[in-house]
Amino acid sequence: MSNTIGKQFKVSIFGESHGECIGSIIDCGIAGLKISEADIQKELDRRRPGQSKISTTRKEEDKVEILSGIFNGHTTGTPICLIVRNKDVDSSLYEKMKDMARPGHADFTAFMKYGGFHDYRGGGQFSGRITAGFVMAGAIAKKLLSLLKIKILAHTVEIGGIKAKEMSVKEIESNSEKNLVRCADLDAANRMIDGIEKIRKEGDSLGGVIEAIAINVPVGIGEPIFDTLEGDLSKALFAIPAVKGVEFGSGFDAARKKSSENNDAFIVKGGKVVTKTNNAGGILGGISNGMPIVLRVAVKPTPSISKTQQTVNMKKMKNTELKISGRHDPCIVPRAVPVVESMVAITLCDFLLRAQLLPRVIK
């Protein structure tokens, strides 16, 4: 059982969807980092439920509470404990279907692993609700990365088969927060929104793809053979409940290219070794090469839909049908964008601390 990730920047997650709270403990031993509730709240507000017409109607304020590790506006070097309270909770529907294995959810696997003692309300610890803890820890990580001028940008590049055109970093930074789906291609964004509204009326849901770019990551980050940069980033990203795939740079397209098309030529530019292209996604041999780290994650459709689905009653061991009602996102992709950013930030902080590139005391 492991609810902790990282070796030097350690993040532990606790809480369940319908429990008292969701929280994270960040243990990195860094003192003097200037951080406020507002810094953390800004990130939480981007992930918060009920913020638009295409998200769940669950209304959670998600107001961060700092329980330890921050004093007089600075980190103290001791573990930081952050929580948000669960307030808009309705568990009645889950009581009625607690013995049913919801298709696409972890109900069956959790039932078998924990002998039926798991918290089934709202998916318990397997709910996307736990990612509020990821985002709180990510806010700390982003603040640390800013000391090295490292910036992480994530944006939606596909929803329901509608693909955005390739956009520049400047366009991503400028446009992605201007629309409900966090897509930098504003024309594609409008078509994505229309697609989500249509699928909601049908009682179904859509998945999509999120791209993340990390800029100004120094050369040499990564610990081969088994703690490669891609490996640890993938582990962190796969902790997001809806993620079903991760690729870097040209990703699966590399399998369809010739080496002469996929290799990145090296050149000297501004006194630095760079590559003319970035098919490697900023990582070679599991180590950062100084180019922007580019990755994409595949996000599955929200499994809770109002269409009738075939399932089983796990206690009676009988086939049955299930129609899920309640408050669910018709597409979780837009709210997952800040979560992806957070997991990338957490992982990079861990590697930078291992490489001793971040100070333990900030003055």
C-alpha positions, -999 to +999 in steps of 0.1 A: +000+000+000+015+033-010+000+067-008+033+085-011+053+095-041+089+110-044+122+105-027+133+140-018+101+159-025+077+135-009+040+139-013+014+118+007-023+119-002-051+112+022-089+114+023-119+101+003-145+117-020-173+118+006-151+118+038-143+147+060-116+162+038-090+157+011-054+165+020-017+163+012+014+162+032+045+176+015+078+166+031+108+182+013+128+198+041+129+232+024+127+263+047+122+299+037+100+294+006+075+323+005+041+308+000+006+320+009-029+305+010-037+326-021-009+309-040-024+275-033-060+287-037-053+300-072-043+265-083-072+248-065-097+272-081-087+259-116-095+223-106-126+231-085-159+213-094-190+232-104-171+260-121-187+258-156-217+245-175-197+216-188-185+203-154-202+185-125-229+204-106-212+194-073-204+227-055-173+226-035-156+258-023-123+238-020-109+265+004-074+254+014-065+251+051-028+251+061-024+229+092+014+228+095+047+236+079+040+272+069+046+300+094+046+338+088+042+332+051+072+309+047+078+272+048+095+261+080+113+230+067+089+207+085+061+187+068+035+209+052-001+196+057-028+211+035-065+201+034-098+210+018-131+201+034-158+180+016-190+200+021-214+194-008-218+156-002-248+134-011-240+097-004-276+084-007-272+073-043-241+053-035-258+035-006-284+022-030-258+008-055-230-001-031-230-038-042-230-030-079-197-028-098-200+004-118-184-001-153-152+018-157-148+024-120-126+006-094-156-007-074-149-044-083-111-043-078-114-023-046-141-047-033-119-077-040-087-062-026-101-048+006-128-074+013-157-049+010-143-026+037-134+002+013-153+035+013-176+032-017-191+066-015-183+086-046-155+062-054-137+068-021-100+072-025-103+061-062-123+092-070-109+121-091-117+142-060-084+131-045-066+152-071-073+183-051-045+170-029-022+167-060-030+203-069-022+216-034+012+198-034+017+210-070+012+247-059+042+242-036+062+225-063+055+252-089+066+279-064+099+261-060+104+256-097+099+294-102+131+299-083+149+283-113+126+300-138+110+266-147+075+270-161+049+243-168+021+248-192-007+222-198-035+226-223-062+205-239-053+193-274-082+169-281-117+161-268-140+135-284-119+133-315-118+170-321-082+180-323-066+214-318-040+226-343-004+230-331+000+262-311+031+282-300+041+284-263+030+320-263-004+311-277-008+283-251+000+307-223-023+334-236-053+314-248-058+282-228-074+298-197-098+319-219-123+291-226-141+263-207-120+235-221-086+251-216-077+247-253-053+272-269-069+268-303-100+289-298-119+276-328-113+240-318-123+250-282-158+261-294-163+228-312-152+208-282-177+227-259-205+220-284-195+183-285-195+181-247-229+198-244-243+174-270-229+143-253-242+154-219-278+155-233-273+120-246-264+108-210-228+100-221-193+114-217-161+122-236-124+117-231-095+136-246-058+144-246-038+169-225-004+181-235+021+195-209+053+215-216+080+221-191+103+250-201+138+258-188+144+224-172+182+220-168+203+193-186+210+162-166+178+156-146+169+119-143+183+088-126+188+058-149+183+029-151+151+025-132+144+061-120+144+076-154+127+110-159+101+095-182+095+066-158+088+088-128+068+113-147+047+085-161+042+070-126+030+104-113+007+110-142-008+075-140-018+082-104-044+106-118-075+083-118-086+090-154-053+088-172-049+057-194-018+066-216+013+088-215+037+096-244+067+119-247+078+139-278+067+122-310+055+093-288+037+065-307+043+084-340+080+075-336+070+039-343+058+050-377+089+071-387+123+063-401+152+072-378+163+099-402+129+115-396+127+110-359+163+118-347+169+153-334+199+170-349+223+187-325+235+223-330+252+250-310+230+280-304+238+309-281+267+290-266+245+260-258+240+226-273+204+223-284+184+202-310+168+215-342+137+195-335+123+180-303+109+146-312+126+132-280+104+155-259+133+169-240+145+135-226+172+112-239+183+080-220+159+090-192+178+123-187+167+158-195+186+173-225+177+209-219+150+212-245+114+217-234+099+185-219+068+177-240+044+150-230+008+141-236-017+121-215-048+102-226-078+109-204-107+084-205-143+094-207-159+099-173-173+064-165-204+076-146-230+080-172-268+079-172-271+053-199-281+018-188-250-005-185-246-041-178-229-051-145-231-075-116-242-075-080-210-084-063-226-098-031-254-118-048-231-127-077-259-120-102-260-102-135-279-070-134-282-035-150-272-002-137-282+034-146-262+059-127-277+092-116-260+120-097-235+148-104-207+139-129-185+156-154-195+149-190-158+154-197-132+155-170-104+168-194-106+206-186-104+201-149-076+176-153-053+202-169-041+217-136-037+182-122-013+172-150+007+204-144+009+196-107+021+160-112+048+172-136+059+199-111+060+175-082+082+151-102+106+177-114+110+191-079+119+156-067+146+152-093+160+187-088+164+181-051+181+148-058+205+167-081+210+193-054+199+221-077+173+235-053+184+251-020+173+237+013+171+272+029+158+301+008+169+335+019 
